[in-house]
């Protein structure tokens, strides 16, 4: 059940992020925007993989790393002034919530 919630939360986060990324300066669309989109895509891939695998721990750790990367990728454009404070708060809140879900999933698998 947790897998389905985290998958939906990730889709929600991506649906929020894509319009925000479209507002970035033109010079960043082929650098930072591509990196952020790839990070979100990898997160989605890892969630699907971990849901299907019998041994989940390694894939969950990879997912956790991607969540941390995305946190940094969201903070950087905010610091550079590409992302308004409200959008930063909303987007980073979604990423933090996904991170908490991943942490809980890791704990449940480690038992």
Residue frames as a rotation matrix with the C-alpha (Angstrom) as fourth column:
UNK 1
0.566 0.824 0.000 0.00
0.824 -0.566 0.000 0.00
0.000 0.000 -1.000 0.00
UNK 2
0.369 -0.519 -0.771 2.86
0.214 -0.760 0.614 2.41
-0.904 -0.391 -0.170 0.84
UNK 3
-0.613 -0.649 0.450 4.29
0.555 0.052 0.831 1.90
-0.563 0.759 0.328 -2.65
UNK 4
-0.066 0.681 0.729 1.12
0.959 -0.159 0.236 3.18
0.277 0.715 -0.642 -4.27
UNK 5
0.807 0.343 -0.481 1.02
0.511 -0.814 0.277 6.27
-0.296 -0.469 -0.832 -2.07
UNK 6
0.037 -0.884 -0.465 4.65
0.145 -0.456 0.878 7.14
-0.989 -0.100 0.111 -2.78
UNK 7
-0.594 -0.184 0.783 4.13
0.769 0.155 0.620 6.61
-0.235 0.971 0.049 -6.49
UNK 8
0.397 0.829 0.394 1.15
0.873 -0.474 0.118 8.97
0.284 0.297 -0.912 -6.46
UNK 9
0.710 -0.200 -0.675 3.08
0.297 -0.785 0.544 11.54
-0.638 -0.587 -0.498 -4.40
UNK 10
-0.401 -0.914 0.064 5.92
0.384 -0.104 0.918 11.37
-0.832 0.392 0.392 -6.91
UNK 11
-0.317 0.388 0.865 3.52
0.926 -0.068 0.370 11.94
0.203 0.919 -0.338 -9.80
UNK 12
0.751 0.631 -0.194 2.01
0.660 -0.718 0.220 14.88
-0.001 -0.293 -0.956 -7.91
UNK 13
0.314 -0.738 -0.597 5.47
0.218 -0.556 0.802 16.34
-0.924 -0.382 -0.014 -7.32
UNK 14
-0.636 -0.567 0.523 6.40
0.600 0.063 0.797 15.91
-0.485 0.822 0.300 -10.98
UNK 15
0.106 0.775 0.623 3.13
0.947 -0.270 0.174 17.52
0.303 0.571 -0.763 -12.10
UNK 16
0.851 0.133 -0.507 3.98
0.360 -0.852 0.380 20.50
-0.381 -0.506 -0.773 -9.91
UNK 17
0.068 -0.967 -0.245 7.63
0.268 -0.219 0.938 20.65
-0.961 -0.129 0.244 -11.00
UNK 18
-0.268 -0.252 0.930 7.28
0.928 0.190 0.320 20.60
-0.257 0.949 0.183 -14.77
UNK 19
0.639 0.496 0.587 5.39
0.643 -0.764 -0.054 23.93
0.422 0.412 -0.807 -15.06
UNK 20
0.852 -0.397 -0.341 7.83
0.016 -0.632 0.775 25.47
-0.523 -0.666 -0.532 -12.56
UNK 21
-0.079 -0.938 0.338 10.78
0.504 0.255 0.825 24.28
-0.860 0.235 0.452 -14.66
UNK 22
0.174 0.228 0.958 9.24
0.980 -0.137 -0.146 25.84
0.098 0.964 -0.247 -17.78
UNK 23
0.961 0.253 0.114 9.69
0.233 -0.959 0.161 29.26
0.150 -0.128 -0.980 -16.14
UNK 24
0.356 -0.906 -0.228 13.46
0.514 -0.014 0.858 28.89
-0.781 -0.423 0.460 -15.72
UNK 25
0.264 -0.345 -0.901 15.71
-0.612 -0.782 0.120 31.14
-0.745 0.520 -0.417 -17.83
UNK 26
0.895 0.151 -0.420 16.36
-0.443 0.406 -0.799 29.94
0.050 0.901 0.431 -21.35
UNK 27
0.070 -0.981 -0.180 20.06
-0.803 0.052 -0.594 29.39
0.592 0.186 -0.784 -20.62
UNK 28
-0.534 -0.248 0.808 19.23
-0.782 0.509 -0.360 26.85
-0.322 -0.824 -0.466 -17.90
UNK 29
0.491 0.871 -0.026 16.77
-0.811 0.446 -0.378 24.77
-0.318 0.207 0.925 -19.91
UNK 30
0.692 -0.280 -0.665 19.51
-0.310 0.717 -0.624 22.57
0.652 0.638 0.410 -21.36
UNK 31
-0.477 -0.878 -0.045 21.55
-0.271 0.195 -0.943 22.26
0.836 -0.437 -0.331 -18.18
UNK 32
-0.893 0.089 0.441 19.89
-0.441 0.020 -0.897 22.54
-0.089 -0.996 0.022 -14.80
UNK 33
0.061 0.998 -0.008 16.36
-0.962 0.057 -0.268 21.75
-0.267 0.024 0.963 -16.03
UNK 34
0.295 -0.016 -0.955 17.54
-0.571 0.799 -0.190 18.59
0.766 0.602 0.226 -17.78
UNK 35
-0.743 -0.637 -0.204 19.39
-0.179 0.483 -0.857 17.47
0.645 -0.601 -0.472 -14.64
UNK 36
-0.666 0.561 0.492 16.33
-0.660 -0.135 -0.739 18.05
-0.348 -0.817 0.460 -12.45
UNK 37
0.354 0.833 -0.426 14.01
-0.935 0.330 -0.131 16.23
0.032 0.444 0.895 -14.86
UNK 38
-0.023 -0.447 -0.894 16.42
-0.371 0.834 -0.407 13.29
0.928 0.323 -0.185 -15.08
UNK 39
-0.920 -0.321 0.225 16.62
-0.302 0.214 -0.929 13.09
0.250 -0.923 -0.294 -11.28
UNK 40
-0.241 0.914 0.326 12.82
-0.842 -0.030 -0.538 13.00
-0.482 -0.404 0.777 -11.00
UNK 41
0.416 0.350 -0.839 12.66
-0.796 0.586 -0.151 10.36
0.439 0.731 0.522 -13.74
UNK 42
-0.482 -0.675 -0.559 15.21
-0.239 0.715 -0.657 8.20
0.843 -0.183 -0.506 -11.91
UNK 43
-0.797 0.271 0.540 13.20
-0.560 0.004 -0.828 8.55
-0.226 -0.963 0.149 -8.70
UNK 44
0.251 0.954 -0.163 10.10
-0.934 0.194 -0.300 7.32
-0.254 0.227 0.940 -10.52
UNK 45
0.205 -0.270 -0.941 12.07
-0.559 0.757 -0.339 4.43
0.803 0.596 0.005 -12.03
UNK 46
-0.802 -0.595 -0.044 13.45
-0.283 0.444 -0.850 3.39
0.526 -0.670 -0.524 -8.62
UNK 47
-0.433 0.730 0.530 9.99
-0.788 -0.020 -0.616 3.45
-0.439 -0.684 0.584 -7.02
UNK 48
0.554 0.644 -0.527 8.65
-0.824 0.512 -0.241 1.16
0.114 0.568 0.815 -9.72
UNK 49
-0.081 -0.690 -0.720 11.71
-0.404 0.683 -0.609 -1.11
0.911 0.241 -0.334 -9.48
UNK 50
-0.877 -0.310 0.366 11.60
-0.441 0.219 -0.871 -1.42
0.189 -0.925 -0.329 -5.69
UNK 51
-0.039 0.952 0.303 7.90
-0.918 0.085 -0.388 -2.20
-0.396 -0.293 0.870 -5.83
UNK 52
0.689 0.327 -0.647 8.56
-0.651 0.672 -0.353 -5.12
0.319 0.665 0.676 -8.18
UNK 53
-0.198 -0.887 -0.417 11.74
-0.469 0.459 -0.755 -6.53
0.861 0.046 -0.506 -6.61
UNK 54
0.633 0.301 -0.714 11.93
0.384 0.678 0.626 -9.17
0.672 -0.670 0.314 -3.93
UNK 55
-0.006 -0.715 -0.699 15.15
0.983 -0.132 0.126 -7.74
-0.182 -0.687 0.704 -2.44
UNK 56
0.688 0.537 0.488 14.38
0.630 -0.776 -0.034 -4.08
0.361 0.331 -0.872 -1.98
UNK 57
0.610 -0.361 -0.705 17.11
0.558 -0.436 0.706 -2.66
-0.562 -0.824 -0.065 0.26
UNK 58
-0.472 -0.875 0.102 19.69
0.679 -0.287 0.676 -1.67
-0.562 0.389 0.730 -2.37
UNK 59
-0.385 0.401 0.831 17.12
0.742 -0.401 0.537 -0.09
0.549 0.824 -0.143 -4.67
UNK 60
0.726 0.643 -0.246 15.60
0.648 -0.518 0.558 1.78
0.231 -0.564 -0.793 -1.72
UNK 61
0.196 -0.745 -0.637 19.04
0.584 -0.434 0.686 3.17
-0.788 -0.506 0.350 -0.86
UNK 62
-0.712 -0.406 0.572 19.44
0.698 -0.323 0.639 4.29
-0.075 0.855 0.513 -4.49
UNK 63
0.158 0.868 0.471 16.02
0.731 -0.423 0.535 5.95
0.664 0.259 -0.702 -4.29
UNK 64
0.693 0.053 -0.719 17.03
0.651 -0.475 0.592 7.69
-0.310 -0.878 -0.364 -1.07
UNK 65
-0.401 -0.900 -0.168 20.14
0.631 -0.405 0.662 9.08
-0.664 0.159 0.731 -2.81
UNK 66
-0.559 0.250 0.791 17.99
0.705 -0.360 0.611 10.42
0.437 0.899 0.025 -5.67
UNK 67
0.598 0.792 -0.121 15.67
0.718 -0.462 0.521 12.15
0.356 -0.399 -0.845 -3.18
UNK 68
0.350 -0.555 -0.754 18.68
0.580 -0.504 0.640 13.85
-0.736 -0.661 0.146 -1.58
UNK 69
-0.697 -0.588 0.410 19.94
0.668 -0.327 0.668 14.92
-0.259 0.740 0.621 -5.01
UNK 70
-0.110 0.748 0.655 16.55
0.751 -0.368 0.547 16.39
0.651 0.552 -0.521 -5.86
UNK 71
0.675 0.294 -0.677 16.50
0.706 -0.523 0.477 18.34
-0.213 -0.800 -0.560 -2.58
UNK 72
-0.224 -0.854 -0.470 19.79
0.474 -0.517 0.712 19.95
-0.851 -0.063 0.521 -3.63
UNK 73
-0.743 -0.031 0.668 18.55
0.663 -0.169 0.730 20.52
0.090 0.985 0.146 -7.18
UNK 74
0.352 0.911 0.218 15.47
0.800 -0.413 0.436 22.33
0.487 0.021 -0.873 -5.85
UNK 75
0.562 -0.190 -0.805 17.48
0.601 -0.574 0.556 24.45
-0.568 -0.796 -0.209 -3.40
UNK 76
-0.471 -0.875 0.110 20.03
0.699 -0.294 0.651 25.59
-0.538 0.383 0.751 -6.01
UNK 77
-0.444 0.305 0.843 17.60
0.685 -0.491 0.538 27.38
0.578 0.816 0.009 -8.38
UNK 78
0.710 0.658 -0.251 15.92
0.652 -0.482 0.585 29.00
0.264 -0.579 -0.771 -5.38
UNK 79
0.292 -0.700 -0.652 19.30
0.590 -0.405 0.699 30.35
-0.753 -0.589 0.295 -4.26
UNK 80
-0.711 -0.591 0.382 20.01
0.637 -0.310 0.705 31.54
-0.298 0.745 0.597 -7.82
UNK 81
-0.586 0.546 -0.599 16.67
-0.300 -0.833 -0.466 33.35
-0.753 -0.093 0.651 -7.99
UNK 82
-0.891 0.256 -0.375 15.07
-0.310 0.259 0.915 31.11
0.331 0.931 -0.151 -10.65
UNK 83
-0.344 0.750 -0.566 12.43
0.602 0.638 0.480 29.78
0.721 -0.176 -0.671 -8.28
UNK 84
-0.113 0.366 0.924 10.10
-0.482 -0.833 0.272 32.08
0.869 -0.415 0.270 -6.28
UNK 85
-0.790 -0.285 0.543 9.85
-0.603 0.201 -0.772 31.44
0.111 -0.937 -0.330 -2.52
UNK 86
0.099 0.916 0.390 6.27
-0.873 0.268 -0.408 30.08
-0.478 -0.299 0.826 -2.67
UNK 87
0.701 0.123 -0.703 7.13
-0.574 0.682 -0.453 27.57
0.424 0.721 0.549 -5.39
UNK 88
-0.378 -0.905 -0.194 10.29
-0.480 0.371 -0.795 26.58
0.792 -0.207 -0.575 -3.54
UNK 89
-0.585 0.211 0.783 8.34
-0.772 0.151 -0.617 25.94
-0.248 -0.966 0.074 -0.33
UNK 90
0.492 0.870 0.029 5.69
-0.796 0.463 -0.390 23.90
-0.352 0.169 0.921 -2.13
UNK 91
0.584 -0.316 -0.748 8.10
-0.480 0.608 -0.632 21.85
0.655 0.728 0.203 -4.24
UNK 92
-0.537 -0.843 0.026 10.60
-0.495 0.289 -0.819 21.21
0.683 -0.453 -0.573 -1.46
UNK 93
-0.277 0.533 0.800 7.73
-0.885 0.182 -0.428 20.23
-0.374 -0.826 0.421 0.85
UNK 94
0.772 0.559 -0.303 6.65
-0.636 0.680 -0.364 17.59
0.002 0.473 0.881 -1.65
UNK 95
0.194 -0.794 -0.576 10.22
-0.346 0.494 -0.798 16.27
0.918 0.354 -0.179 -1.94
UNK 96
-0.660 -0.412 0.629 10.61
-0.705 0.050 -0.707 16.16
0.260 -0.910 -0.324 1.85
UNK 97
0.220 0.831 0.510 7.34
-0.877 0.398 -0.269 14.24
-0.427 -0.388 0.817 2.16
UNK 98
0.784 -0.023 -0.620 8.55
-0.395 0.752 -0.528 11.70
0.478 0.659 0.580 -0.41
UNK 99
-0.261 -0.964 -0.041 11.84
-0.461 0.162 -0.873 11.46
0.848 -0.209 -0.486 1.52
UNK 100
-0.401 0.208 0.892 9.95
-0.893 0.131 -0.432 10.66
-0.207 -0.969 0.133 4.71
UNK 101
0.701 0.713 0.015 8.00
-0.678 0.672 -0.298 7.96
-0.223 0.199 0.954 2.91
UNK 102
0.442 -0.645 -0.623 11.24
-0.313 0.540 -0.781 6.46
0.841 0.540 0.036 1.57
UNK 103
-0.547 -0.666 0.507 12.74
-0.680 0.001 -0.733 6.53
0.488 -0.746 -0.454 5.07
UNK 104
0.024 0.658 0.753 9.72
-0.885 0.364 -0.290 4.70
-0.465 -0.659 0.591 6.46
UNK 105
0.849 0.273 -0.453 9.89
-0.494 0.714 -0.496 2.17
0.188 0.644 0.741 3.66
UNK 106
-0.041 -0.952 -0.304 13.60
-0.429 0.291 -0.855 1.56
0.902 0.096 -0.420 4.37
UNK 107
-0.551 -0.125 0.825 12.82
-0.835 0.090 -0.544 1.02
-0.006 -0.988 -0.154 8.07
UNK 108
0.451 0.814 0.367 10.03
-0.777 0.560 -0.286 -1.43
-0.438 -0.156 0.885 7.29
UNK 109
0.751 -0.246 -0.612 12.29
-0.338 0.653 -0.678 -3.43
0.567 0.716 0.407 4.95
UNK 110
-0.243 -0.961 0.133 15.19
-0.574 0.032 -0.818 -3.44
0.782 -0.275 -0.560 7.44
UNK 111
0.035 0.318 0.948 13.14
-0.981 0.192 -0.028 -5.14
-0.191 -0.929 0.318 10.16
